[in-house]
Amino acid sequence: MSEIDMTADERPRRRAAFGFIFASALMTSISFGLMIPILPNLIRQLTGGDTAAASDWNVVFATTWGLMQFIVGPILGMLSDRVGRRPILLISNFGLAVDFLFMAFAPTLWWLFVGRILNGVTAASFSTGGAYVADITPPEHRAKNFGMLTSAFSMGFLVGPTLGGFLGDINIRLPFLVAAGLTALNWFYGLLILPESLPAERRLARFEWTRANPLGSLRLLQSHPGLLSLAGVGFLFQLAQIVLPQVFVLYTTWRYHWSMSVLGLTFLITGVMGVIVQMFLVGPAVARFGERRLVLIGCVAGALGFAWYGSASAGWAYLMAAPIFAFSGFLMPGVQGLMSQRVPPNQQGQLQGANQSLQGIAGIIGPSIFGLTFAFSVRHNSTLHLPGLAIYLAGGLFVLAFLLAWGFAHPHRAPAPAALSLAIKAPEKSG
């Protein structure tokens, strides 16, 4: 439905609905950000202070979380196509709040591990949030709203770690309680005001496990022209991005001898730049250049930014690349906008679930790829002289993404399914 087809009272409802999705993404990402400085230390506490054992368990926790995203994301995505977005979002938010409480009082490492598994399951509702945005947004404005949604995640991961460190100094389990409170508040807010975005006549006729499992969901990407290649662009982006959390601290402290305060300031500067691009520049850029050019600009910015990061011989030179790399934030909103145009309304949840599965795969393999590459470059630095090898590798992934996008990132409108009414109704109220 276009903006001119909506009645005057439907536009505020859609804005309010998007406001909830934005707030949900923000609160959820703050909740996860709270865990970043705390979870490894809590694991170390539960392993009796053994740092090496804590490091091993931290890898297990991270890999398991990615695995849960890979498995459960498609299931929740298809469920939202069958029963609607609202119940999946509310159940997931409530489950996430309960899970944070579970982890806050976990008496042993194994209890904490079970909590992390449940956390990965409930966090898989991110795919449903993306489907909701596609439901309530005309195709020509989806890249803008996906950019806003991404900026919410970026803002949350700016605020969360700082708040988590402060609260963790008071009590190491306090951030879990705060995270539980934030997600519970978001659940209650949604319970009161969130309308359903997918009317009954636009839903799947039945839930099929053969299509809801991860491999089945990925087959969806082969069923529409260019969709698999666009998903490949998004996967390469997600995989390349993992180099930053995996090696950034080790790389900059080893090469530039940065202190913790400088690291914190750098996180703040680069994070703010990313938020500015995603929140304020994606909309005007897609209106002026279109989604295709948005994706290509993001690929070029990512490749150039990583090449600069890897070759910078001084800390100040490293920071000079931050404004360039920030424009890599154009890539995913453009890709999501193009992908959402290629599937009908009753497959938007499956699409977002498939994307989340790919993100889970990146989360599983990325840490090993970049971590081992960085370790190799450090061990052989006297002969190799490539301390930024892992970052160059990430830049190469952006080059591959550019080549894929050049061939396949074209606008395309999916035909409405035969079972659907030609007149698409506005979101129905629920609850």
C-alpha positions in Angstrom: 0.0 0.0 0.0 1.3 3.4 -0.9 1.2 6.5 1.3 -1.6 8.0 -0.8 -3.7 4.9 -0.4 -3.8 5.2 3.4 -6.5 7.0 5.2 -5.6 9.9 7.6 -5.9 7.7 10.7 -3.9 4.8 9.3 -0.6 6.8 9.0 -0.4 7.6 12.8 -1.1 3.9 13.6 1.7 2.9 11.3 4.1 5.4 12.9 3.1 4.2 16.3 3.7 0.6 15.3 7.1 1.4 13.9 7.8 3.3 17.0 7.3 0.2 19.0 9.5 -1.9 16.7 12.2 0.8 17.0 11.9 0.9 20.8 11.9 -2.9 20.9 15.1 -3.0 18.9 16.7 -0.3 21.0 15.8 -1.8 24.4 16.8 -5.3 23.3 20.2 -4.2 21.9 20.8 -2.2 25.1 20.0 -5.4 27.1 22.5 -7.4 25.0 25.0 -4.5 25.2 24.8 -4.7 29.0 26.1 -8.3 28.8 29.3 -7.4 26.8 31.6 -6.4 29.7 29.8 -8.6 32.2 29.2 -12.1 30.8 32.9 -13.1 30.4 33.7 -11.9 34.0 30.7 -13.8 35.4 31.8 -16.9 33.5 35.3 -16.5 35.0 33.8 -16.2 38.4 31.8 -19.4 37.9 34.9 -21.2 36.7 36.8 -20.4 39.9 38.7 -17.5 38.5 40.4 -19.6 35.8 40.9 -17.1 32.9 41.9 -19.7 30.3 38.9 -21.8 31.1 36.7 -18.7 31.0 38.0 -17.9 27.6 37.2 -21.4 26.3 33.7 -21.2 27.7 33.2 -17.7 26.3 33.8 -19.2 22.8 31.3 -22.0 23.5 28.7 -19.5 24.7 29.2 -17.2 21.6 29.1 -20.1 19.2 26.0 -21.6 20.8 24.2 -18.3 20.7 24.9 -18.1 16.9 23.7 -21.6 16.5 20.4 -20.9 18.2 19.9 -17.9 15.8 20.6 -20.2 12.9 18.1 -22.8 14.0 15.3 -20.8 15.6 15.2 -17.6 13.4 13.5 -19.3 10.5 11.0 -21.1 12.7 9.8 -17.9 14.4 9.9 -16.1 11.0 7.5 -18.7 9.5 5.3 -18.8 12.6 4.9 -15.0 12.3 3.7 -15.6 8.6 1.2 -18.1 9.9 -0.2 -16.6 13.2 0.8 -12.9 12.8 3.7 -10.8 14.0 2.2 -9.5 17.2 2.0 -12.8 19.2 5.6 -13.8 18.2 7.0 -10.4 19.2 5.2 -10.3 22.5 6.0 -13.9 23.5 9.7 -13.4 22.6 9.9 -10.2 24.5 8.4 -11.8 27.6 10.6 -14.9 27.2 13.7 -12.7 27.0 12.8 -10.9 30.2 12.3 -14.2 32.0 15.6 -15.5 30.6 17.6 -12.5 31.8 16.1 -13.2 35.3 17.1 -16.8 34.9 20.7 -15.8 34.2 20.8 -13.2 36.9 20.3 -15.9 39.5 22.1 -18.8 37.8 24.1 -20.6 40.6 26.4 -22.6 38.3 28.1 -22.3 34.9 25.7 -24.9 33.4 22.7 -22.9 34.6 24.2 -19.9 32.9 24.8 -21.9 29.8 21.2 -23.0 29.6 20.2 -19.4 30.0 22.4 -18.4 27.1 20.7 -21.0 24.9 17.3 -19.6 25.8 18.6 -16.1 25.2 19.6 -17.2 21.6 16.2 -18.7 21.1 14.2 -15.6 22.2 16.6 -13.2 20.5 15.7 -14.9 17.2 12.6 -12.7 17.1 14.7 -10.1 15.4 13.5 -11.6 12.2 9.9 -11.0 13.1 10.6 -7.3 13.8 12.1 -7.0 10.3 9.0 -8.6 8.8 6.8 -6.2 10.7 8.7 -3.3 9.2 8.2 -4.7 5.7 4.4 -5.2 6.5 3.8 -1.6 7.5 6.2 0.2 5.0 5.6 0.9 1.3 8.4 -0.8 -0.8 9.9 2.6 -1.7 10.4 3.5 1.9 11.6 0.2 3.3 15.4 0.9 3.0 14.9 4.1 5.1 13.0 2.2 7.8 15.4 -0.7 7.8 18.2 1.9 8.3 16.3 3.4 11.2 15.9 -0.1 12.7 19.7 -0.8 12.3 20.4 2.6 14.0 18.4 1.4 17.0 20.7 -1.6 17.3 23.8 0.6 16.9 22.5 3.0 19.6 21.8 0.2 22.0 25.3 -1.2 21.6 26.7 2.2 22.3 24.8 2.7 25.5 24.7 -0.9 26.7 28.4 -1.7 27.3 29.0 1.6 29.1 25.9 1.1 31.4 26.8 -2.6 31.9 30.3 -1.7 33.0 29.0 0.9 35.5 26.3 -1.4 36.9 28.8 -4.4 37.0 31.1 -2.5 39.2 28.2 -2.3 41.7 27.2 -5.9 41.4 28.2 -8.3 38.6 24.6 -9.6 38.3 22.9 -6.2 38.4 23.1 -5.7 34.6 21.0 -8.9 34.1 18.3 -7.5 36.3 18.3 -4.2 34.5 18.1 -6.0 31.1 15.2 -8.1 32.4 13.4 -4.9 33.5 14.0 -3.2 30.1 12.6 -6.1 28.1 9.7 -6.6 30.5 8.8 -2.9 30.1 9.0 -3.2 26.3 6.7 -6.3 26.5 4.1 -4.5 28.5 4.3 -1.4 26.2 3.7 -3.7 23.2 0.9 -5.5 25.0 -1.0 -2.2 25.3 -0.4 -0.5 22.0 1.0 -2.9 19.3 -1.4 -3.6 16.5 -1.2 -6.7 14.3 0.5 -5.9 10.9 -0.4 -9.0 9.0 -4.2 -9.5 8.5 -5.6 -13.1 8.4 -6.2 -13.1 4.7 -2.5 -12.3 4.0 -1.1 -15.1 6.2 0.3 -18.6 5.3 -2.4 -21.2 5.0 -0.4 -23.7 7.2 3.0 -24.0 9.0 5.4 -26.4 7.2 8.4 -27.8 9.1 10.1 -28.6 5.8 10.3 -24.9 5.0 10.8 -23.7 8.6 14.0 -25.6 9.3 17.2 -23.6 8.5 17.9 -25.5 5.3 14.3 -25.3 4.2 14.2 -21.5 4.9 17.3 -21.0 2.9 15.6 -22.7 -0.1 13.3 -19.7 -0.1 16.2 -17.6 -1.3 16.4 -19.7 -4.5 12.7 -19.3 -5.3 12.8 -15.7 -6.3 15.0 -14.0 -8.9 18.2 -12.5 -7.5 17.2 -13.2 -3.9 20.0 -15.7 -3.2 22.6 -13.3 -4.5 21.3 -10.4 -2.4 21.3 -12.7 0.6 25.0 -13.5 -0.2 25.8 -9.8 -0.2 24.2 -9.5 3.3 26.0 -12.6 4.5 29.4 -11.2 3.4 28.6 -8.0 5.2 27.7 -9.8 8.4 30.8 -12.0 8.2 33.1 -9.0 7.5 31.7 -7.1 10.4 32.7 -9.8 12.9 36.4 -8.8 12.5 35.8 -5.7 14.6 34.5 -7.2 17.9 36.9 -10.2 17.4 40.2 -8.4 16.9 39.7 -4.7 17.3 40.8 -4.5 20.9 43.8 -6.8 20.5 44.8 -5.2 17.2 44.7 -1.6 18.4 46.4 -2.3 21.8 49.1 -4.4 20.1 49.8 -2.0 17.2 49.0 1.4 18.6 49.3 0.7 22.4 45.9 2.3 23.0 44.7 2.6 26.6 41.2 1.6 27.8 40.1 5.2 27.7 41.2 5.6 24.1 39.4 2.4 23.2 36.2 3.6 24.8 36.5 7.0 23.0 37.0 5.2 19.7 33.9 3.0 20.3 31.9 6.2 21.0 33.2 8.1 17.9 32.7 5.3 15.4 29.4 4.3 16.9 28.0 7.8 16.7 29.1 8.1 13.1 27.3 4.8 12.3 24.1 6.0 13.9 24.2 9.3 12.0 24.5 7.5 8.7 21.8 4.9 9.5 19.3 7.2 11.1 19.6 10.4 9.1 21.3 9.7 5.8 19.8 6.4 4.6 16.4 7.9 3.8 17.7 10.9 1.7 20.3 8.7 0.0 17.8 6.0 -1.1 15.4 8.7 -2.3 18.2 10.3 -4.4 20.2 7.3 -5.5 17.9 4.2 -5.0 18.6 1.0 -3.2 21.1 -0.4 -5.8 23.5 2.5 -5.5 23.0 2.6 -1.7 24.3 -1.0 -1.6 27.2 -0.3 -3.9 28.3 2.7 -1.9 28.2 0.7 1.3 30.4 -2.0 -0.3 33.0 0.5 -1.5 33.0 2.3 1.8 33.5 -1.0 3.7 36.3 -2.1 1.5 38.1 1.3 1.6 37.6 1.6 5.3 39.0 -1.8 6.2 41.9 -1.3 3.8 42.7 2.0 5.6 42.3 0.4 9.0 44.6 -2.5 8.1 47.4 -0.2 6.7 47.3 2.7 9.2 50.7 2.8 10.9 49.5 5.2 13.7 46.5 5.5 15.8 45.5 8.9 14.5 45.7 7.5 10.9 43.4 4.7 11.9 40.7 7.1 13.2 40.9 9.1 9.9 39.2 6.1 8.2 36.2 6.1 10.5 34.1 8.6 8.5 34.6 6.5 5.4 33.8 3.2 7.0 30.6 4.7 8.5 29.0 4.7 5.1 29.2 0.9 5.0 26.0 1.4 7.1 24.2 2.0 3.7 24.7 -1.6 2.7 22.2 -3.6 4.8 19.2 -1.2 4.6 19.6 -1.2 0.9 19.9 -5.0 0.7 16.9 -5.5 3.0 14.9 -3.1 1.0 15.6 -4.9 -2.2 15.1 -8.3 -0.8 11.7 -7.4 0.8 10.5 -6.3 -2.6 11.0 -9.7 -4.1 8.7 -11.7 -1.8 4.9 -11.4 -1.1 3.5 -10.4 2.3 3.0 -13.9 3.5 6.7 -14.7 3.1 8.3 -11.7 4.7 8.7 -13.6 8.0 10.4 -16.5 6.2 12.7 -14.1 4.4 13.8 -12.4 7.6 14.2 -15.8 9.3 16.5 -16.9 6.4 18.5 -13.8 6.8 18.8 -14.4 10.5 20.0 -18.0 9.8 22.8 -16.5 7.6 23.7 -14.1 10.4 23.9 -17.1 12.7 26.3 -18.9 10.3 28.5 -15.8 10.2 28.5 -15.7 14.0 29.5 -19.3 14.2 32.4 -19.2 11.7 33.6 -15.6 11.8 35.3 -15.5 15.2 37.6 -18.5 14.2 38.4 -17.0 10.8 39.4 -13.6 12.0 40.8 -14.6 15.4 43.1 -17.3 13.9 44.2 -15.0 11.0 45.1 -12.2 13.5 47.0 -14.7 15.7 48.9 -15.9 12.6 49.9 -12.4 11.5 51.2 -11.5 15.0 53.2 -14.7 15.3 54.8 -14.1 11.9 55.0 -10.3 12.0 58.8 -10.3 11.8 58.7 -11.9 8.3 55.2 -11.2 7.1 54.8 -7.5 8.2 51.0 -7.7 7.9 49.5 -7.0 11.3 46.3 -5.9 9.6 45.9 -9.2 7.7 42.6 -10.1 9.3 41.2 -6.6 8.5 42.4 -6.9 4.9 40.5 -10.2 4.7 37.3 -8.4 5.9 37.9 -5.8 3.2 38.2 -8.5 0.6 34.7 -9.8 1.7 33.3 -6.3 0.9 34.9 -6.5 -2.6 33.2 -9.8 -3.2 29.9 -8.2 -1.9 30.4 -5.4 -4.4 30.8 -7.8 -7.3 27.6 -9.7 -6.3 25.7 -6.5 -5.8 26.8 -5.1 -9.2 25.2 -8.1 -10.9 22.1 -8.6 -8.8 21.2 -5.5 -6.7 18.3 -4.3 -9.0 14.8 -3.2 -7.9 12.2 -5.9 -8.4 8.6 -6.1 -7.3 7.2 -9.5 -6.4 3.7 -10.2 -7.7 1.0 -10.6 -5.0 0.1 -14.3 -4.4 -3.0 -15.5 -6.1 -4.7 -16.3 -2.8 -4.4 -12.7 -1.6 -6.9 -9.9 -2.2 -5.7 -7.2 -4.6 -6.7 -4.6 -2.1 -4.2 -4.9 0.8 -5.8 -3.9 4.1 -4.3 -1.7 6.8 -3.0 -3.5 9.9 -5.7 -4.8 12.1 -5.9 -3.9 15.8 -5.3 -6.7 18.2 -5.2 -7.1 22.0 
